[in-house]
Amino acid sequence: MPLFFYTVAASAKYLSLEDKAAYKRAFKHADNGNWRASQREVKKVKHRLPIKALEWMRICDNKTELTFREIVTFINANPHWPYQIKMSRRAEAEITKKTSTEDVLRWFGAREPLTGSGAYHLTRILLAERRFDEAKDVARLAWVNLNMKRTIETQFRRQYSKLLRPEDHIARLNRLLWDRRAKGAKRQLRQMSHEYQSLGLARIALMKRQPGVDYAISKVPRSLIDDPGLVYERIRWRRKNQLYETAIELLEQIDKPVKAAKKWWIERRLLTRWLLGKERKQKAYDLVRAHGHISGLPMAEAEWLSGWIALRGLHKYSEAFDHFKRMFENVSFPVSKARAAYWAGRAAEFGGKIEISQRWYALAARHVTSFYGQLAATELPAAQQPNFPTEPRPSINERTAFAKLELVRLIRMLGQIGRGSRIDPFLRQLARQSPTPITLALIADLATDLKRQDLAIHVSKRALREGVFLSQLGYPDLGKTLNDAPDQAFVQAVIRQESAFDPKAISRAGARGLMQLMPGTAIRIARKLNISYSRVRLTRDPGYNVKIGRAYLHQMLEEYNGSPVLALAAYNAGPARVNRWRKKFGDPNRSAEHTIDWIESIPFYETRNYVQRVLENFTVYRGRGSGKGLSLDLSAPIEQGLYATNP
């Protein structure tokens, strides 16, 4: 069945009643995979833009029957549409021996294959065209870097074996093992020498925590016993089996990770945290500062942790400052910039360099929506306290031009036919393509207008990276659901982090609705509130969800004497864990300084991040409602808890 693809002229803003009815039926048929019925429904519509969305859906559905040429025609005509990689992979999957050689060569003229199937057919055509060097390059790159279905992998290996070198097989095995693709790695072992078979089997045994790992390691030849992948798996295996000391001994032998930096950093971070838990601060510092990372998230996190241990554990203020400064110079996201600058300020202050510390606090406070930016603001004189930045104000001409964009018109039309759930990829694509302050504000406004506050929040977070603060659109209000309750700012801060105001959100763990309630928790709280429990209402009735979630939040605050930090940590990780952390790290409310250290001592990244993000959200909501500014005072009296406002 051919694509019913049309060149779309500028459409009117609204669909007629007839068009709306036809498109509602067409999209319903498409959802059920009945593409012929969908095509029949739209034959007589006047506004044809949503037809392209149907075609896009059809291309993204791997079960539909389409040709390589049909898919490529759509991609070439719509390079600004979302899921370009997904559509390209689909196009490669439709290449057959009957596909035009010219079409395939034209397609790959400016791009490399994304799939094993695409690489297989491109290599076949290049060999037929006697372009041997190009065929060799394509085959080798694909063999090393691409995952392949078993049938394609077998064909590729059999037909192009003469193009592949031993080092290509070694590189493929190594990559599969780092990607934890044990099944593919086992197939690859058949092509390897006995030595590399032993290495691969040992890595898999460790990876899967199979019995007999010592025997598997003993079979690895001495020439490969220091293979980085094997050493990594041995470290990970020991750490998971609580053999921390010997895991650290192995890790100390690594000079600089050359592959899988994030994986190496996870092991180093966890072992460093274990040492801190044992009060072995110098050893922890020595381990983490030898991280060897030169860029990216591992480098930023490693430099921060090195600086924190040097400052708070070892009182090495100069060394700590250098770590935080290095982090600041190598990160770009506002949250990371503020974190690095705040701690550089702290290190300078502890070292007696007050003027330098004030400069760093001022740098951190520029990022007024971040936890550490808000903390930094409390360290500055009143005259330097940040307030809400000016937000973009689109002109009439800018609004008009935005409204004419094809994806904007499509999003509006999808909203008209009740397909608001389909707008996500299109709206996110708009934000990626046009990251200007005005456009981002207009996109967030569009999402809000279609009652997709979750997408407005997504856009507002992206806007922050561009230095654009959307205090209204990026921080939705529940309005009548809370009726201006005194805890409104706190509850909304939690909801923004939990569900991004998506009332239908369901997490992988099963948490549901605005406040992401687990059914078991909701049952207990509903019983205490003397209301009936309904699992369905958790995602269908926002007021019901908030009533139960708010009661649970208050229960946590009461249990922890009004401590927002402990209450939020318990809301995220559970009271049992928080009680263990209190025994281990003490009471976080002795001072603002200790509170910050307590948060950073939380063993789970997710919970550390959660507490900081909710507190920064709260500061914005509270400041927006009271005009009190954007500083976060963690030294507020316990009895006032989170409801205290800065004087």
N, C-alpha and C positions, 0 to 999 in steps of 0.2 A: 504494500500500500504506500503510495508516494506521499511525501510531505505536502500538507496544504499550507504552504508558505507564501506569504504575500509581502510585497513592498508596501509599507504602511505610511500613508500620508498623515499630516498633522490631524489629530482627532479633536472633536469637541470635548469639553471638560466632562460632560455627563453622558452616560449611556441611556438610551431610550428604555422604556419599560419592556419593550419587545426584546431588545438586545440583552438586557439584564436577565430576563427569563431564559433566553436561549443559552447564554453563557453559564448560568447556574446549572442547567441540565448538562451542558457539554463538559464542565469541570467534574460533575458528579460521575459521568460516564468515564472520564479520564482516570479518576481515582480508582475506579473498578477495573481499569485496564481495557475498557471497551472503546478503542480508538475509532473504529468505524462509526459507531453511534455518535461519538463526540464530533467527528467530522461532519456528519449529517446535520447536526444541530446548528452549526455556525455558517452554513452555506448562504444564508440570506441576511446575516447581520450587517449593519451599516458601519459600525466602528470595529475595525478589524485588528486593532492592536493586541487584545487579549489572545488572538489566535496564535501569535508568536509565543506567548507564554505556554500555550498548549503544546506547541511544537518543541519548545525547550524542555518541557516536562517529558515529552515522548523520547527525546534524545537521551535524557538523563535516566530513563527507564531501560535497563539493559535487556529486558524481555521483549521489547518491541522489534519489529522487523524494519530495518532501515539499511540503506546502502552507504558505503564510504562517501560517495559523492554527495548524497543528500545531506549528510551530517556536516561535511566540510563546507558545503555551500552556506549552511546556516551559520557556522562559526565565522567564516570570512565576512559574512554580511553583518554580523553582530559581535564585533570584538569587544564591545563594552558590556556585554551581558555576563552574568555570574557563571561560575563553574566552568571556566574555559578549560582547565586541566581535565576535569571529569569528562567533558564533551570530547576533548582530544583523545583521551584514552578510549572512549567509546568508538571514535572514528577508526583508530588503529585496530580495534577488535573486529571491525567489519571488512578489513582488507583481506582479499582472497587472491588466488592465482589468476582469477578472471578480472580483477580490478586493473584499470588502465595504468600502465607503467608511467605514463606522463603525469597522471593525477597523483600517483604516489610520490614520484620524484619532486613534483612541484610542492606538495605538502611538506616534505622533509627538507626542502631547500633552505629553510631558515630556522629549522627546529630539529632537535634530537628526538629519537623515539622515547616514549614514556613507558612502553610495555614490551614484554618479551615478544608478543605477537608482532608488534610494529617493527621491532628490530629484526626479527626473523625474516619478514617479507622485504624489508629494505635491503638487508644483506643479500637475499636471493636476487633481487632486481639488479643491485650493483654488480654482482658476479656475472649476471647475464649480459650486462652492459660492458663487461670487461674492465670495470673500474675497481681493480683488485685492492689497491691501497686503501681506498675509501671503505670497501667492504670489510677489510681487515680491522680498520679502526672502529667501525660501527659494531662489529661482532664482539670485539674485545671489551669495549666500554659497556655494552649491554650485558655481557656475561658476568662482568664484575659487579655491576651496579643495580641490575634490575631483578626483581622477583618474577618468576615465571610459573605459569601453570605447568603441571607435571608433563602434559602431552607436548607443549611447546618446548619445555626444557629438554625433553628427550630428542625431539626433532632437531633442535638447535645444536645439541652436543654431537649427534650423529652426523649431521650434514656439514657442520662447520668446524669439526674437530681439528682440521689441518690449519685453521686460522688462529687457533687458541694455543697459547704457550703455557708451560708449567706455572709460571708466575701468575697467569690469569686465573688458573684453577685455585691457587693458594689464596689469591686476593678474594675470590668469590667465597671460598670457605670461611675466611676470616670475617668478611662482611656479614654473611648469614649468621655466624655465631654471635657477633656483636649485636645483631638485630634480634637475637634469641629465636631464630627460625630453625629449631632443632630438626624438624622433618626434612627440610630442604638441605640442611647441612649433612644429614646422614646420607642422602642421595649423592651429594657432592663427594663424600668420602670415598665412593667407589672409583673416583677418577684420580685419587691421590696416592702418593707413595706410602709405604708402610709407616714411615716416620710421622707423616702428617695425619694418617689415620689414627695413630696412637694419640697424637695431640688433640685431634678433634673429638675423639671418644672421651678423653679425660675432661675436656671443657664441657661437653654435654653432661657427663656424669655429675660434675660439680654444679652445673647450671640447674639440673633437675633434682639435685640432692639425692642421687641414687645411692644405694649401698655399694660398698667396695671402691670408694673414691681413692683411697690410698693405693690400692692395686693398680687402678687406672693411671694414676700419676706416675707410679713406678715404671710403667711401660713407655713413658715418654722419653725419647733419647736426650742425652745431656745437652746436645746442641739446641734443643727447643724448650728446655725446662724453664728458661727465663722469658719465654714468649709473653708479651704484655697481656694478651687475652687470657692465657692460662693463669698468670699471676693475679689478674683481676678476679677471675672466678674463684681462685683459692682464698683470696681476701674476703670476698663476699660470702663464701661457704663458711669460713671460720666465724665471721661476724654473725651470721644467721644462727650458727650453733653456739653462740655466746663464748667463743674462744677469742676474746677481744685482744688479749696480750699478743698472741701469735699473729693475729690479723694485722695489728699495728706494726709488728716486726717486719712483715712482708711489705706493708705499705711504705715504710721508711726507706725501702730499697729503690723505690720508684723516683727517678729524677724529675721527669716531666711526661705527663700523659700525652701521647701523640694521637690517640684515637679515643672516641667516645668520652669526651671531656665531662659531660654531665654525669655519666655513670661513675667515673672516677671520683668526681666531686661528692656524689651522694655517699660513697663509702668513707671518704675522708671526713666529711661533715658528721656522719653518724658516730664514727670512732672518736672524733674530737669531742662531741657532746658527751660520749660515754666517759671520757677522761675528766671532763668538767664535773660530771656527776660524782666522780670519785675524788674531787678536789685536787686533782693533779694538774694544776693550771699551767705550770711551765711546760710540762710534757704536751699538754693540749695546744699550747701556743706554738711550740716547735713543730708539731705535726701539721697544723693548719697553715702556718706561714710558708711551708715548703710545698705549697699546692702546685706551683708551676704553671698555672693557667694565665694566659695573656689577654684574653678577651671574653666577652659574653657573660651570661649569668653566673657560671662557676667562678669566674675571676672576681665579679662584683661581690658575691656572697662570701667568697674566701677572704677577700680583703676586709670586708666588714667584720667577719667573725674574728679575724686576726687582731684587728684594731680593738674590738670589744674586750677580748681577753687581755690584751696588753694594758688597756685602760682600767677596767674594773677588777681584773684579777691580779695583775702584776704591777699596776701603778707605774707603768712605763709610758709616760705621757707623750714624749717626743715620738717614740716608735708608733704609738697608737695614732697620733695625728698623721703621720706619714701614710699609714694604711688607709685611713678615711679619705685623705686627700687623693690618694691613688685611685680609690674607688670613684670619687666624685669626678675625676678627670676621664673616667672610662665608662660612664653610664649616661643614658639620655632620658629615660622615663622620669617624670616628675617625682614619683614616689621614691625612686632610688636616689635622685639628686638631693631631695630633702633629707633622706636618711643619712647619706654620706656627709652632707654639710652640717647637719645638727650634731652628729657625733664628732666631727672635726672641731666644732665649736666647743663641745664638752671637753675634748682632750686639751684644747688650747686653754680653756678656763682652769682646768685642774692643774695645768702647768704654769699658771700664773700669768698667762698672756691674754689679758682681758680685752684689749683692743682687737686683737686677732680673733678672739672668740666671738666678739660682737659682729665682726664682718661675716663670719661663717654662719652665725645665727640669722643674720639678715638674708644671706643667700638661701638658707633653708626656708625662711618665712615667705619667700616669693611664691612657693608652692603651697598656697593657702588651703587647698582642699586635702592635703596629705597629713597624716598623723604627725610626722616629725616636723613638717612645716608649721603646724598649729602649736606644737610644743615649743618650737623655736620662738614663736611670736611672744610667748610669755617671758622670754629672756630679754626682750627688747624694751626700750623706753616707750612710754605711752604714745609719744609722737610718731614712733616708727611702727606701731601696731598695724598690721594689714587689715584691710576691710574687703568687702566684696568688690572684685574687679568689674569694670564696665563690660557689659555683654554686647555681642554684635547686634547691630540694629539694621536689618536688611531694608533697603529702599524699595519703593514700589517697582522700579525697573528691575531690580535684582529678584524680587519675588515673581515678577512676570516671566523673566527669563528662566527661572528655576521651574516654574509650573509647566513650561513648554518642553522640558527634557523628556525624552521618551520613557525612561524608567520611572520618572515621577508620574507621568500620565498613566502608565501601566499600574503602578502601585495604587493610585486613586481608583482606577477601574476595578482592580481586584478587591478593594475595600467595598466598592458599591455592590458587588455580587456576593458579598459575604465570605470572601476568601482572604480575610486578614491574616490567617495563619500561613498563607503562601508568600507573604511579602518579605519575609526575613532575608533571603539571599539577595533580592533586588535592592533592598534598602542598605544592606551591608556593603554591597557592591558600589552603590552611590557614594557612601562614606569613604571607601578606599580610593575611588577615582577622583574625588573632588574635596580634598582635605583642607579647604580654605575656611577661615572663621565664619564667613557669611553662609557658605553652603552647608557647613556642619550644623549651624543653628537652624537653617531651614529644614534640613533632613530630620533633626530631632523634633522640630515642630510638626512635621508631617507624620512622624511616628506617633506623637502624642494625639494628634487629631484623629488618628485611626485607632486610638485606645490601645496602642502597643507601647506602653510605658517601658517595658523591658528593652525594646529597641532604642527608645529615646535615651535610656541610661547607657546602653552600649555605645551609642554615638557620642554621648557626653564624655565618656571615658576616652574615646579616641580623640575628641576635641582637646582634652587636657594635654595630650602629647604635643598638640600644636600651640599650646599656651592659651587655649580658649576655655573659659569657665562658663558653663550654662547652669546657673544656680536654680532656675525654675524648671526648665525642661529636663535637666539631668537629675533632679531631686523631686520626684513626684510627691503629691500630697493625697492622703486618703480621704481628706475632707470629712464628710458626714459620718464615715465609718468610726471615727474617733471623737467627733464632736468637740474639738479643741480641748481634749483631756490634757492634764498637766504633763503626762508622760508621752504626749504625741510625738515629740521629736525623737525620743528614745526608740519607741516602737517602729517608727518609720525608718530610722537608721538601721534597725535590725532587718526589716523587710527588704530594704534596698540591697543589702548584702545577701540575704537568704534566697530571694526569688526574683529580684529586680522587678518587683510589683507585677509579676505574672501570676494571676490567681489560679491558673491551671498547671503550674509547674509541679513536676514529680521528679525527684532525684533518683539516681540509680539505686540508692539504698531504700527508697520507698517513702521518703519524706514528702509531704504534700502541701500544696497551696502557698499562700502568701508568706506564712511564717514557717514553712517547711516542717510541719509537724509529723512525727512518726505516729502511726496509728495507735501503738501501745501507749505512748505518752498522752495522746489526745483522749483516749478512753479514760485514763486515770483523772485527767484534769476535768473532763466533762462530768464525771461522777462527783468530783468535789464541788463543781459549780451547780450541781443538781439539774443538769440539762441532758437531753438524750444525745447519744453519740451517733453520728452519721458519717461514715467514711466518704460517701459521695459528696456531702456538703463541704468537706474540707477543700475541695477544688471547685465547687460550684457556687458557694456562698461565701464571699470574701469576709463579710461581717462575722459569720460563724467562726471562720478560721482565725480571725484576729482576736475574737473574744477568748478563745481557748489558748492561743499562743501568748496573748498578753498576760493571761492569768498564770501561765507557766513561767513567763519571764519574771513576773512579780514574785512568784514562789522562789525563784533563784535569787532574786535581790534580797528577799527576807532571810533566806538561808545563809547568805553571806554578808549580812549586816549592811546592806546597801552598797556593797562594793561592785561597781560596774564591771571591773576587770574580771573578778571571780564569777560574777553572774553570767557574763558573756562567754567566758571560757567553759562554764558548765553547760550553757545552752548549746554550745557547739560540740563539746567533747564528752559531756556527761559529768554529773557531780562526783562520781567515784574517782575519776581521773584527777579532777581538780583537788579533791581531798588529799590524794597522794602527793600532788605537786605542792600543796600547802605544807605538808610535813617535810618535804624535801627542800623547798626554797624559802619557807617561812611565809609570813603574812605580807602581802604586797602593799598594804596600806600604811606602812610605817612612815613613808615619805614619798613624794613624787619621784624622787630619784630611784628609790627601791622599787616603786611600782613599774617603772620602765624596765629595770633589770629583770623583774619578775616576769613580765610579758616576754622579754627576749629569751628567758630561760625555759619557756614552754617547749617541751621536746618535739611537738608536732608543728610542722610548718603551717599546715592548714589552720590550726587553732591560733597560732601567733598572728597570722595574716588576718584571720577573721576578727579578732579582738581589735586590732589596729584599724581595720577598715570600718567597722561599726562605729568606733569612737570618732573617727574623722567624719563619717556621715553625720553623726549626732551633732558635732560642732557646727556643721553647715546648717542643718535644720534648726538648731537652737538659735544660731546667729541670725538666720533669715527671719525668724519669728520675733526675735527680741531686739534686734539691732545692736547686739552686744559684741559684734566682731567675730573674728575667726581664730581666737586663741583657745587652746585646750589646757585647762588647769587640772592636773591630776592630783593636786594637793587639796582639793575641795573637801570640806568636812565629811566624815563617814556618814553621819546621820542624814546629811543632805543628799548623799549619794550622787547619782547622775543628774538629779533634778536641779542641782545648784547651778546658778549662772554666774559668770564672772562679774565682779563689781565694775 
